[in-house]
């Protein structure tokens, strides 16, 4: 009888935890989708490769959170598969940022540091809030671990945009913007390779 009650208690605790995860993932997904639209528009107007790279990061995260929602409550095979999909998608975003950088290099026009500061600051505040919401789930499984990794990278990318904005304002050059865009791209590449290195062996083991 006691064992039965204990089992039911564990199941209810797990269900409650999953419901909490789902609520948090929905919130951060919506926030990132909204910030992608705002930041991408600002990046186009400002002519900033770093701001556009950061906005693409927001789009990537919204997709990552959607995949995390899909994998939540499923088997370890599904969780690992979702983490692999995230890694591949982030590699695609890495390629997209490189294309943006080449385009901005061809124009050679310094971006608007004011818009970079405003939207970079808002994006940093949003991502720190998302990271705060997600942090307690970071050790649950490979799916949530990769989700927290994305959010942490976002905050670092946002800080980079703010640094680039200050450097552009002081120097009047477009190079700080390009350099930070390249750093964000490198962060994407590192994150994608780390996710794939962690998730692929799990997925192979699940298949075998």
C-alpha positions as CSV (number, residue, x, y, z in Angstrom):
1,X,0.0,0.0,0.0
2,X,2.8,2.4,0.9
3,X,4.7,1.5,-2.2
4,X,1.6,2.1,-4.3
5,X,1.1,5.5,-2.7
6,X,4.8,6.3,-3.2
7,X,4.6,5.4,-6.9
8,X,1.6,7.6,-7.4
9,X,3.3,10.4,-5.5
10,X,6.3,10.1,-7.8
11,X,4.1,10.1,-10.9
12,X,2.2,13.2,-9.8
13,X,5.4,15.0,-9.0
14,X,6.8,14.1,-12.5
15,X,3.6,15.3,-14.1
16,X,3.6,18.6,-12.2
17,X,7.2,19.1,-13.1
18,X,6.5,18.5,-16.8
19,X,3.5,20.9,-16.7
20,X,5.9,23.5,-15.2
21,X,8.5,22.9,-17.9
22,X,5.8,23.3,-20.6
23,X,4.6,26.6,-19.2
24,X,8.1,28.0,-19.0
25,X,9.0,26.8,-22.5
26,X,5.8,28.4,-24.0
27,X,6.6,31.7,-22.3
28,X,10.3,31.8,-23.5
29,X,9.2,30.7,-27.0
30,X,6.7,33.6,-27.3
31,X,9.3,36.1,-25.9
32,X,12.0,35.0,-28.4
33,X,9.6,35.0,-31.4
34,X,8.5,38.6,-30.6
35,X,12.1,39.7,-30.0
36,X,13.2,38.2,-33.3
37,X,10.7,40.4,-35.2
38,X,11.6,43.5,-33.3
39,X,15.4,43.0,-33.4
40,X,15.5,41.8,-37.1
41,X,13.6,44.9,-38.2
42,X,15.9,47.1,-36.1
43,X,18.9,45.4,-37.6
44,X,17.7,46.1,-41.1
45,X,17.1,49.7,-40.3
46,X,20.3,50.2,-38.4
47,X,22.4,48.3,-41.0
48,X,23.9,46.1,-38.2
49,X,25.2,42.6,-38.9
50,X,25.6,42.0,-35.2
51,X,22.0,43.0,-34.4
52,X,20.7,40.9,-37.3
53,X,22.8,37.9,-36.1
54,X,21.4,38.4,-32.6
55,X,17.9,38.4,-34.0
56,X,18.5,35.2,-36.0
57,X,19.7,33.8,-32.7
58,X,16.2,34.7,-31.2
59,X,14.5,32.9,-34.1
60,X,16.8,29.9,-33.5
61,X,15.8,29.8,-29.9
62,X,12.1,30.0,-30.6
63,X,12.6,27.0,-32.8
64,X,14.7,25.2,-30.2
65,X,12.1,25.8,-27.5
66,X,9.4,24.4,-29.9
67,X,11.5,21.3,-30.4
68,X,12.0,21.0,-26.6
69,X,8.2,21.2,-26.1
70,X,7.8,18.5,-28.7
71,X,10.3,16.2,-27.0
72,X,9.2,16.8,-23.4
73,X,7.6,13.8,-21.8
74,X,8.8,11.5,-24.6
75,X,11.5,8.8,-24.5
76,X,15.2,9.5,-24.3
77,X,15.4,8.6,-28.0
78,X,13.0,11.5,-28.9
79,X,14.8,13.9,-26.5
80,X,18.2,13.1,-28.1
81,X,16.7,13.4,-31.6
82,X,15.3,16.8,-30.7
83,X,18.7,17.9,-29.4
84,X,20.4,16.7,-32.7
85,X,17.8,18.7,-34.7
86,X,18.6,21.7,-32.6
87,X,22.3,21.3,-33.3
88,X,21.8,21.0,-37.1
89,X,19.4,24.0,-37.1
90,X,22.0,26.1,-35.2
91,X,24.7,25.1,-37.8
92,X,22.3,26.5,-40.5
93,X,22.0,29.8,-38.5
94,X,25.8,29.9,-38.3
95,X,26.0,29.8,-42.1
96,X,23.3,32.5,-42.4
97,X,25.3,34.8,-40.1
98,X,28.3,34.4,-42.3
99,X,26.3,35.4,-45.3
100,X,25.1,38.6,-43.5
101,X,28.7,39.5,-42.6
102,X,29.8,39.2,-46.2
103,X,26.9,41.5,-47.3
104,X,27.7,44.1,-44.7
105,X,31.4,44.0,-45.6
106,X,30.4,44.9,-49.2
107,X,28.5,48.0,-48.1
108,X,31.1,49.3,-45.6
109,X,28.7,51.6,-44.0
110,X,28.8,52.0,-40.1
111,X,25.5,50.9,-38.4
112,X,23.4,53.0,-36.1
113,X,24.9,52.6,-32.7
114,X,21.8,54.1,-31.0
115,X,19.5,51.4,-32.4
116,X,22.1,48.8,-31.5
117,X,22.2,50.0,-27.9
118,X,18.4,50.2,-27.5
119,X,17.5,46.8,-29.0
120,X,20.6,45.0,-27.8
121,X,19.7,46.2,-24.3
122,X,16.1,45.0,-24.5
123,X,17.2,41.7,-26.0
124,X,19.6,41.2,-23.1
125,X,16.9,41.9,-20.5
126,X,14.6,39.4,-22.2
127,X,17.2,36.7,-22.5
128,X,18.3,37.1,-18.8
129,X,14.7,36.7,-17.8
130,X,14.3,33.6,-20.0
131,X,17.6,32.1,-18.6
132,X,16.3,32.7,-15.0
133,X,13.1,30.8,-15.9
134,X,14.9,27.9,-17.5
135,X,17.9,27.6,-15.1
136,X,16.3,25.2,-12.6
137,X,15.6,22.7,-15.4
138,X,19.2,22.6,-16.7
139,X,20.1,19.1,-15.2
140,X,16.9,17.3,-16.0
141,X,17.9,15.7,-19.3
142,X,19.8,16.3,-22.6
143,X,16.8,18.1,-24.1
144,X,16.6,20.8,-21.3
145,X,20.3,21.0,-21.0
146,X,20.6,22.0,-24.7
147,X,17.7,24.5,-24.2
148,X,19.5,26.2,-21.3
149,X,22.7,26.3,-23.4
150,X,20.9,28.2,-26.1
151,X,19.5,30.8,-23.7
152,X,22.9,31.3,-22.0
153,X,24.6,31.9,-25.4
154,X,21.9,34.4,-26.2
155,X,22.8,36.5,-23.2
156,X,26.5,36.5,-24.2
157,X,25.5,37.5,-27.8
158,X,23.4,40.4,-26.5
159,X,26.3,41.6,-24.4
160,X,28.5,41.5,-27.5
161,X,26.0,43.6,-29.4
162,X,26.1,46.3,-26.7
163,X,29.9,46.3,-26.7
164,X,29.9,46.6,-30.5
165,X,27.4,49.5,-30.3
166,X,29.7,51.4,-28.0
167,X,32.8,50.7,-30.2
168,X,31.0,51.8,-33.3
169,X,29.9,55.0,-31.6
170,X,33.5,55.8,-30.5
171,X,35.3,54.7,-33.7
172,X,32.8,55.5,-36.4
173,X,33.8,52.2,-38.0
174,X,31.7,49.2,-39.1
175,X,34.4,46.7,-38.0
176,X,33.2,46.3,-34.4
177,X,29.8,45.3,-35.7
178,X,31.4,42.8,-38.1
179,X,33.7,41.4,-35.4
180,X,30.8,40.8,-32.9
181,X,28.7,39.2,-35.6
182,X,31.6,36.8,-36.2
183,X,31.9,36.1,-32.5
184,X,28.1,35.3,-32.4
185,X,28.6,33.0,-35.3
186,X,31.5,31.3,-33.5
187,X,29.3,30.9,-30.5
188,X,26.6,29.2,-32.6
189,X,29.2,26.9,-34.1
190,X,30.5,25.9,-30.6
191,X,27.0,25.4,-29.2
192,X,25.9,23.3,-32.2
193,X,29.0,21.0,-32.0
194,X,28.6,20.6,-28.3
195,X,24.9,19.7,-28.6
196,X,25.7,17.2,-31.3
197,X,28.6,15.7,-29.4
198,X,26.3,15.1,-26.4
199,X,23.1,14.0,-28.2
200,X,24.4,11.8,-31.1
201,X,25.9,9.1,-28.9
202,X,22.6,9.0,-26.9
203,X,20.6,8.7,-30.1
204,X,22.8,5.9,-31.4
205,X,22.6,4.0,-28.1
206,X,18.8,4.4,-28.2
207,X,18.6,3.0,-31.7
208,X,20.8,0.0,-30.8
